[in-house]
C-alpha cells in the first residue's frame, strides 16, 4: 500500500514538472519573439517627407493652421510606429487638394505644442479646421482612413 501512494505522489510530481517546463518554454519563446519584433521595429527606415508636408514648429504652427484644414502628425524620431506612418502620410499628402494639407510636429523639438495639445501617445494625428481641433486619432492608420477623415470635415 505504501508503494501505491509513493507511485501516485511521484506521478503527480512528474506531471507538474512537465507542465512547469512547458510553461517556462512558452514564456521563453514569447520573450524571444518579442525581442525579434523589437529589433525589426528599430530597423524601420526613416522616410523623407513629401514636399507637400509642412514641418510645423512652435513659431509657425498658428499661421500654418489658421484658415486651413490641416492634419497634424505628432511624432518622434525614436518612435517606430511614427516611422511606419511616414510613407502613409506622404501618399495621403500627394492626393490632397490645395484646401487641405498635412503637417508634422516633432514632439522632441516642439515640446510646447505637445503639451498644449496634450499629446500622450504617438503617433497622434489631430485634424485642425481654421486652427481649431475637430478630431484626433492615435496609432498607425492607413491612407484611406486619413483621407476619409479629412473628407468628412471639408
CORJO-V229893 format. One record per backbone hydrogen bond with DSSP energy under -0.5 kcal/mol. CO is the residue of the C=O (numbers start at 1). NH is the residue of the N-H. If there is no record, write none. Layout:
CO&NH / CO&NH
This chain:
1&5 / 2&6 / 3&7 / 4&8 / 5&9 / 6&10 / 7&11 / 8&12 / 9&13 / 10&14 / 11&15 / 12&16 / 13&17 / 14&18 / 15&19 / 16&20 / 17&21 / 18&22 / 19&23 / 20&24 / 21&25 / 22&26 / 23&27 / 24&28 / 25&29 / 26&30 / 27&31 / 28&32 / 29&33 / 30&34 / 31&35 / 32&36 / 33&37 / 34&38 / 35&39 / 36&40 / 37&41 / 38&42 / 39&43 / 41&44 / 50&53 / 54&56 / 54&104 / 57&61 / 60&64 / 61&65 / 62&66 / 65&68 / 65&131 / 68&70 / 68&130 / 68&131 / 69&101 / 70&72 / 70&128 / 71&73 / 71&103 / 72&74 / 72&126 / 73&75 / 73&105 / 74&123 / 74&124 / 75&107 / 76&79 / 78&80 / 79&83 / 80&84 / 81&85 / 82&86 / 83&87 / 84&88 / 85&89 / 86&90 / 87&91 / 88&92 / 89&93 / 90&94 / 91&95 / 92&95 / 92&96 / 93&96 / 97&100 / 99&69 / 101&71 / 102&54 / 103&73 / 104&56 / 104&106 / 105&75 / 105&107 / 106&109 / 106&110 / 110&114 / 111&115 / 112&116 / 113&117 / 114&119 / 115&118 / 118&120 / 123&139 / 124&74 / 125&137 / 126&72 / 126&128 / 127&134 / 127&135 / 128&70 / 129&132 / 132&129 / 135&127 / 137&125 / 142&146 / 143&147 / 144&148 / 145&149 / 146&150 / 147&151 / 148&152 / 149&153 / 150&153 / 150&154
